[in-house]
Amino acid sequence: MNNSKLYLQRILPTLAVMRSNLLYIFLFTWACLLLGISPAPAQGPVITIDANSSIPISISASGELGEILKNDFSLSGATVVVSEPEAKFILTASNTGSGVNGTLKTSSGQIRVSPSFSGELRSAAHQLADAVIQEITGKPGIATSKVTFISKQSGKKEVYIMDIDGEKVRQITRDQSIALGPKFSPDGQRIAFTSYKSGYPDVWVIDLARSSKRSIAFFPGVNSGASFSPNGNTLALTLSKDGNTDLYTMPATGGNPTRIARTRGTEASPSWSPDGSEIIFVSDVRGSPQLYIVPAKGGSLSRLQTFAGYTTEPNWSPDGNFIAYSIMTAGQSQIAITDLRTKKQTIITSSGNNESPSWARDSRHLVFARSGKLYLCDTVTRKTTPLTRNISSCTEPNVSR
């Protein structure tokens, strides 16, 4: 029996329960990254995030080390690199050959920290930048964060990884198939993704330290959209093994799944709250894709109200205060944010088709995709920085926490 017949044999139970063409398009166009999005005008409350003052810092470091540090502090948004007479803080750093030494002083000469980091220069420099950001702002830096994403540069959709400044891009899978939706584990050591390597949509987990991967969910029908819980022990994912395409949780090492959301619609794109108690996801149970929140152990659904008629790809910020998502407005896909404390919303992009927002660990920056390239957006200043300079056809970014 050829592959197409095998595929139909496996997927027919899912197709049989789909109520309309909308459900078919919603599930399978997501799987192929060809979402058929209908224009929906945006209406309702919109707020603007005010820019905060950046802390002036001077950098005294030579060569490549100086370039890396200056770029890290510029990207942080919390600091601005200035000359020493203008600085509130002065960072002196040196390359030891086996790592990096640094000393942070105030403008009055008081030493705040003197950290040292060993290892490859770029990695050690990023660690120094994050340590300094933590010291002077009390919030985590993002310089050591990684971004996993999908690229078709090799001719097939494969999983890649890079530093959050766009450097050190490397290909992780070479399956010569279709890979979708990579998501980091909380410790950044594993990546869950959907693969069509077997001919069907299955969930796989990559162990980066061991350079290995294994299939975790390969039930009849659809297995997709896996997302790690904050403790890394559980996956939330979409399965159709019981007929309808619903939201489940299961052990991250494999095992028996538990259905936590059951509707007449199609569920997709789960994202966990930082405390692991809730999951936000997409459902078209009311006709068009909207966002819903469900307890991680299952229970009643609550809808997250947005001002768009088509809302997808939710991502919960690490501090728990914001949810980013994609909406349709004026015929284009844009990135929007809901502040859960005020319930107010804002659109942070304005041109092109912008998709797949993913929060960085500082709950200030987002990485998203636009026209085959990835961008880092400071949601406070709205500064947007291109990340993928030497690689094309990039989609579905996810940032390590």
SEZAVO-153564 format. One record per residue (C-alpha): x negated, y, z negated; chain; residue in one letter; residue number from 1. Coordinates in steps of 0.5 Angstrom, whole numbers. Each point is the difference from the previous one (the first is absolute). Layout:
! residues N
SITE   east  north     up  kette  rest   nr
SITE      X      Y      Z      A     A  NUM
...
! end
This chain:
! residues 401
SITE   east  north     up  kette  rest   nr
SITE      0      0      0      A     M    1
SITE     -3      7      2      A     N    2
SITE     -1      6     -5      A     N    3
SITE      6      4      2      A     S    4
SITE      5     -6     -1      A     K    5
SITE     -4     -1     -7      A     L    6
SITE      1      7     -1      A     Y    7
SITE      8      0      2      A     L    8
SITE      1     -6     -4      A     Q    9
SITE     -3      3     -7      A     R   10
SITE      3      7      1      A     I   11
SITE      7     -2      3      A     L   12
SITE      3     -1     -8      A     P   13
SITE     -2      7     -1      A     T   14
SITE      3      3      7      A     L   15
SITE      7     -4     -1      A     A   16
SITE      1      4     -7      A     V   17
SITE     -2      7      3      A     M   18
SITE      7      4      1      A     R   19
SITE     -2      5      5      A     S   20
SITE     -5      2      5      A     N   21
SITE     -2      5     -5      A     L   22
SITE     -3     -5     -5      A     L   23
SITE     -4     -4      6      A     Y   24
SITE     -3      7      2      A     I   25
SITE     -1      2     -7      A     F   26
SITE     -4     -6     -2      A     L   27
SITE     -4     -2      6      A     F   28
SITE     -2      7      3      A     T   29
SITE     -3      1     -7      A     W   30
SITE     -4     -7      1      A     A   31
SITE     -2      3      7      A     C   32
SITE     -1      7     -3      A     L   33
SITE      4      2      6      A     L   34
SITE      6      3     -5      A     L   35
SITE      6      3      5      A     G   36
SITE      1      6     -4      A     I   37
SITE      7      4      1      A     S   38
SITE     -1      8     -1      A     P   39
SITE      4      2     -6      A     A   40
SITE      0      8     -2      A     P   41
SITE     -3      1     -7      A     A   42
SITE      4      4     -5      A     Q   43
SITE      0      1     -7      A     G   44
SITE     -5      3     -6      A     P   45
SITE     -7      1      2      A     V   46
SITE     -5      3     -4      A     I   47
SITE     -8      2      1      A     T   48
SITE     -5     -3     -4      A     I   49
SITE     -4      6     -3      A     D   50
SITE     -8      0      1      A     A   51
SITE     -4      0     -6      A     N   52
SITE     -6      3     -1      A     S   53
SITE     -6     -4      1      A     S   54
SITE     -6      0     -5      A     I   55
SITE     -7      3      3      A     P   56
SITE     -6     -5      0      A     I   57
SITE     -7      1      3      A     S   58
SITE     -3     -6      3      A     I   59
SITE     -8     -1     -1      A     S   60
SITE     -2     -6      4      A     A   61
SITE     -4     -1      6      A     S   62
SITE      1     -4      7      A     G   63
SITE      6     -5      1      A     E   64
SITE      1      0     -8      A     L   65
SITE      2      7      0      A     G   66
SITE      4     -1      7      A     E   67
SITE      4     -5     -4      A     I   68
SITE      1      3     -6      A     L   69
SITE      2      7      3      A     K   70
SITE      5     -4      4      A     N   71
SITE      3     -4     -6      A     D   72
SITE      1      7     -4      A     F   73
SITE      3      3      6      A     S   74
SITE      5     -6      2      A     L   75
SITE      2      0     -8      A     S   76
SITE      4      7      1      A     G   77
SITE     -1      1     -8      A     A   78
SITE     -7      3      2      A     T   79
SITE     -3      5      5      A     V   80
SITE     -7     -1      1      A     V   81
SITE     -4      7     -1      A     V   82
SITE     -6      3     -1      A     S   83
SITE     -3      0     -7      A     E   84
SITE      1      7     -2      A     P   85
SITE      8     -1      1      A     E   86
SITE      0     -7     -3      A     A   87
SITE      4     -2     -6      A     K   88
SITE     -4     -6      0      A     F   89
SITE     -7     -2      3      A     I   90
SITE     -1     -7      2      A     L   91
SITE     -8     -3      1      A     T   92
SITE     -1     -6      3      A     A   93
SITE     -5     -5      3      A     S   94
SITE     -1     -6      4      A     N   95
SITE     -5     -5     -4      A     T   96
SITE      0     -5      6      A     G   97
SITE      4     -5     -4      A     S   98
SITE      6      5     -2      A     G   99
SITE      1      7     -2      A     V  100
SITE     -1      4     -6      A     N  101
SITE      4      6     -2      A     G  102
SITE      1      6     -5      A     T  103
SITE      6      4     -1      A     L  104
SITE     -1      7     -3      A     K  105
SITE      5      6     -1      A     T  106
SITE     -2      6      2      A     S  107
SITE     -3      2     -7      A     S  108
SITE     -4     -6      1      A     G  109
SITE      3     -5     -5      A     Q  110
SITE     -1     -7      2      A     I  111
SITE      7     -4      1      A     R  112
SITE     -2     -6      3      A     V  113
SITE     -6     -4      3      A     S  114
SITE      2     -6      3      A     P  115
SITE     -4     -5      4      A     S  116
SITE      2     -5      5      A     F  117
SITE     -3     -5      4      A     S  118
SITE      1     -3      7      A     G  119
SITE      0      2      7      A     E  120
SITE      0      7      0      A     L  121
SITE      7      2      3      A     R  122
SITE      3     -4     -5      A     S  123
SITE     -4      2     -6      A     A  124
SITE      1      8      3      A     A  125
SITE      8     -2      0      A     H  126
SITE      0     -2     -7      A     Q  127
SITE     -4      6     -3      A     L  128
SITE      5      4      4      A     A  129
SITE      6     -3     -4      A     D  130
SITE     -4      0     -7      A     A  131
SITE      0      7      1      A     V  132
SITE      7      1      2      A     I  133
SITE      2     -4     -5      A     Q  134
SITE     -4      5     -5      A     E  135
SITE      2      6      2      A     I  136
SITE      7     -1      2      A     T  137
SITE      2     -6     -5      A     G  138
SITE      3     -3      7      A     K  139
SITE     -3     -6      4      A     P  140
SITE     -4      2      6      A     G  141
SITE      2     -4      7      A     I  142
SITE     -7      0      3      A     A  143
SITE     -1     -7     -2      A     T  144
SITE      7     -2      3      A     S  145
SITE      0     -5      6      A     K  146
SITE      5      0      5      A     V  147
SITE      3     -6      4      A     T  148
SITE      4      0      6      A     F  149
SITE      1     -3      7      A     I  150
SITE     -3      2      6      A     S  151
SITE      1     -3      7      A     K  152
SITE     -7      2      3      A     Q  153
SITE     -3     -7      1      A     S  154
SITE      6     -1      4      A     G  155
SITE      4     -4     -5      A     K  156
SITE      3      3     -7      A     K  157
SITE     -5     -1     -5      A     E  158
SITE     -1      2     -7      A     V  159
SITE     -6      5     -2      A     Y  160
SITE     -2      4     -6      A     I  161
SITE     -4      6     -1      A     M  162
SITE     -2      5     -5      A     D  163
SITE      5      6     -1      A     I  164
SITE     -5      5      3      A     D  165
SITE      1     -4      7      A     G  166
SITE     -7     -3     -1      A     E  167
SITE     -2     -8      0      A     K  168
SITE      5     -2      4      A     V  169
SITE      0     -8      1      A     R  170
SITE      5     -5      3      A     Q  171
SITE      2     -5     -5      A     I  172
SITE      4     -5      4      A     T  173
SITE     -1     -3      7      A     R  174
SITE      6     -4      1      A     D  175
SITE      1      2      7      A     Q  176
SITE      8      1     -2      A     S  177
SITE      4      5     -3      A     I  178
SITE     -1      2     -7      A     A  179
SITE      5      5     -4      A     L  180
SITE      1      4     -6      A     G  181
SITE     -7     -1     -4      A     P  182
SITE      1      2     -7      A     K  183
SITE     -6      0     -6      A     F  184
SITE      0     -4     -6      A     S  185
SITE      0      5     -6      A     P  186
SITE     -8     -2     -1      A     D  187
SITE     -1      1      7      A     G  188
SITE     -3     -7      1      A     Q  189
SITE      6     -3      4      A     R  190
SITE      4      2      6      A     I  191
SITE      7     -3      1      A     A  192
SITE      2      1      7      A     F  193
SITE      5     -3      5      A     T  194
SITE     -3     -5      6      A     S  195
SITE      3     -3      6      A     Y  196
SITE     -6     -5      0      A     K  197
SITE      4     -6      0      A     S  198
SITE      5      3      5      A     G  199
SITE      5      2     -6      A     Y  200
SITE      0      6     -5      A     P  201
SITE     -4     -3     -6      A     D  202
SITE     -3      4     -6      A     V  203
SITE     -7     -1     -1      A     W  204
SITE     -5      3     -5      A     V  205
SITE     -7      1      1      A     I  206
SITE     -5      0     -6      A     D  207
SITE     -6      5      2      A     L  208
SITE     -5     -2     -5      A     A  209
SITE      0     -7      3      A     R  210
SITE      2      2      7      A     S  211
SITE      5     -5      0      A     S  212
SITE      8      0      2      A     K  213
SITE      6     -5     -1      A     R  214
SITE      7      0      2      A     S  215
SITE      4      1     -6      A     I  216
SITE      7      0      2      A     A  217
SITE      2     -4      7      A     F  218
SITE      7     -2     -1      A     F  219
SITE      5     -1      5      A     P  220
SITE      2      7      4      A     G  221
SITE     -3      7     -2      A     V  222
SITE     -5      1     -5      A     N  223
SITE     -3      7      0      A     S  224
SITE     -1      7     -4      A     G  225
SITE     -4     -3     -6      A     A  226
SITE     -2      5     -5      A     S  227
SITE     -4     -2     -7      A     F  228
SITE      3      2     -7      A     S  229
SITE     -4      5     -4      A     P  230
SITE     -3     -6     -4      A     N  231
SITE     -2     -4      6      A     G  232
SITE      4     -6     -2      A     N  233
SITE      6      0      5      A     T  234
SITE      2      2      7      A     L  235
SITE      6      3      2      A     A  236
SITE      2     -2      7      A     L  237
SITE      6     -1      5      A     T  238
SITE      2     -7      2      A     L  239
SITE      6     -3      4      A     S  240
SITE     -1     -7     -2      A     K  241
SITE      7      0     -4      A     D  242
SITE      3      3      6      A     G  243
SITE      1      8      0      A     N  244
SITE     -7      4      0      A     T  245
SITE      0      2     -8      A     D  246
SITE     -5      2     -5      A     L  247
SITE     -4     -5     -4      A     Y  248
SITE     -6      0     -5      A     T  249
SITE     -5     -6     -1      A     M  250
SITE     -6     -2     -3      A     P  251
SITE     -6      4      4      A     A  252
SITE     -4     -7      0      A     T  253
SITE      6     -3      3      A     G  254
SITE      6     -4     -3      A     G  255
SITE      8      0      0      A     N  256
SITE      3      7      2      A     P  257
SITE      6      3     -4      A     T  258
SITE      5      5      3      A     R  259
SITE      1      6     -3      A     I  260
SITE      4      4      5      A     A  261
SITE      6     -3      4      A     R  262
SITE      4      4      5      A     T  263
SITE      3      0      7      A     R  264
SITE     -5      4      3      A     G  265
SITE     -8     -1      1      A     T  266
SITE     -5      1     -5      A     E  267
SITE     -7      2      1      A     A  268
SITE     -6      4     -2      A     S  269
SITE      0     -1     -8      A     P  270
SITE     -5      5     -4      A     S  271
SITE      0     -1     -8      A     W  272
SITE      0      5     -5      A     S  273
SITE     -6      1     -4      A     P  274
SITE      2     -3     -6      A     D  275
SITE      3     -6      4      A     G  276
SITE      7      0     -3      A     S  277
SITE      3      2      7      A     E  278
SITE     -1      0      8      A     I  279
SITE      2      5      5      A     I  280
SITE      2     -3      7      A     F  281
SITE      4      1      6      A     V  282
SITE      7     -3      2      A     S  283
SITE      4      1      6      A     D  284
SITE      6     -2     -4      A     V  285
SITE      4      6      1      A     R  286
SITE     -2      0      7      A     G  287
SITE     -6      4      1      A     S  288
SITE     -6     -1     -4      A     P  289
SITE      0      4     -7      A     Q  290
SITE     -4     -1     -6      A     L  291
SITE      2     -4     -6      A     Y  292
SITE     -3     -2     -7      A     I  293
SITE      1     -7     -4      A     V  294
SITE     -3     -2     -6      A     P  295
SITE     -6     -5      1      A     A  296
SITE      4     -5     -4      A     K  297
SITE      6      1      5      A     G  298
SITE      7      3     -2      A     G  299
SITE      4      6      3      A     S  300
SITE     -3      5      6      A     L  301
SITE      0      7     -1      A     S  302
SITE     -1      4      6      A     R  303
SITE     -5      6      1      A     L  304
SITE      3      5      3      A     Q  305
SITE     -4      4      6      A     T  306
SITE      3      5      4      A     F  307
SITE     -2     -4      7      A     A  308
SITE      5     -5      3      A     G  309
SITE     -6     -5      2      A     Y  310
SITE     -5     -1     -6      A     T  311
SITE     -6     -5      0      A     T  312
SITE     -6     -2     -3      A     E  313
SITE      0      2     -7      A     P  314
SITE     -6      0     -5      A     N  315
SITE      0      2     -7      A     W  316
SITE     -6      4     -3      A     S  317
SITE     -4     -3     -5      A     P  318
SITE      2      5     -5      A     D  319
SITE      7     -2      1      A     G  320
SITE      2      7      2      A     N  321
SITE      1      0      7      A     F  322
SITE      3     -4      6      A     I  323
SITE     -3      1      7      A     A  324
SITE      4     -3      6      A     Y  325
SITE      1      1      7      A     S  326
SITE      6      4      3      A     I  327
SITE      3      2      7      A     M  328
SITE      1      7      1      A     T  329
SITE      1      4      6      A     A  330
SITE     -2     -7      4      A     G  331
SITE     -7     -1     -3      A     Q  332
SITE     -2     -4     -6      A     S  333
SITE     -3      4     -6      A     Q  334
SITE     -2     -1     -7      A     I  335
SITE      4      2     -6      A     A  336
SITE     -1      0     -7      A     I  337
SITE      5      0     -6      A     T  338
SITE     -2      2     -7      A     D  339
SITE      4     -5     -4      A     L  340
SITE      0      5     -6      A     R  341
SITE      4      6      4      A     T  342
SITE      3     -5      5      A     K  343
SITE     -2      6      5      A     K  344
SITE     -3     -2      7      A     Q  345
SITE     -5      3      5      A     T  346
SITE     -3     -2      7      A     I  347
SITE     -8      1      0      A     I  348
SITE     -1     -1      7      A     T  349
SITE      3      4      6      A     S  350
SITE     -2     -3      7      A     S  351
SITE     -1     -6      3      A     G  352
SITE      2     -7     -2      A     N  353
SITE     -3     -1     -7      A     N  354
SITE      1     -7     -4      A     E  355
SITE     -2     -5     -5      A     S  356
SITE     -1      5     -6      A     P  357
SITE     -5     -3     -5      A     S  358
SITE     -2      3     -7      A     W  359
SITE     -7      1     -2      A     A  360
SITE     -1     -1     -8      A     R  361
SITE      0      7     -1      A     D  362
SITE      8      0      2      A     S  363
SITE     -2      7      3      A     R  364
SITE     -3     -3      7      A     H  365
SITE      3     -4      5      A     L  366
SITE     -2     -4      6      A     V  367
SITE      4     -1      6      A     F  368
SITE      0     -2      7      A     A  369
SITE      2      5      6      A     R  370
SITE     -1     -2      8      A     S  371
SITE     -5     -6     -2      A     G  372
SITE     -5      4     -4      A     K  373
SITE      0      1     -8      A     L  374
SITE      0      6     -4      A     Y  375
SITE     -1      2     -7      A     L  376
SITE      5      5     -3      A     C  377
SITE      0      4     -6      A     D  378
SITE      7      1     -2      A     T  379
SITE     -2      6     -4      A     V  380
SITE     -4      5      5      A     T  381
SITE      3     -4      6      A     R  382
SITE     -7     -1      3      A     K  383
SITE      0     -6      4      A     T  384
SITE     -7     -3      2      A     T  385
SITE      0     -5      6      A     P  386
SITE     -4     -6     -3      A     L  387
SITE      0     -5      6      A     T  388
SITE     -5      3      5      A     R  389
SITE     -4     -6      3      A     N  390
SITE      6     -5      0      A     I  391
SITE      7      0      4      A     S  392
SITE      7     -3      0      A     S  393
SITE      0      1     -8      A     C  394
SITE      7     -1     -4      A     T  395
SITE      3     -2     -7      A     E  396
SITE     -6      3     -4      A     P  397
SITE      0     -2     -8      A     N  398
SITE     -4      3     -5      A     V  399
SITE     -4     -4     -6      A     S  400
SITE      2      2     -7      A     R  401
! end
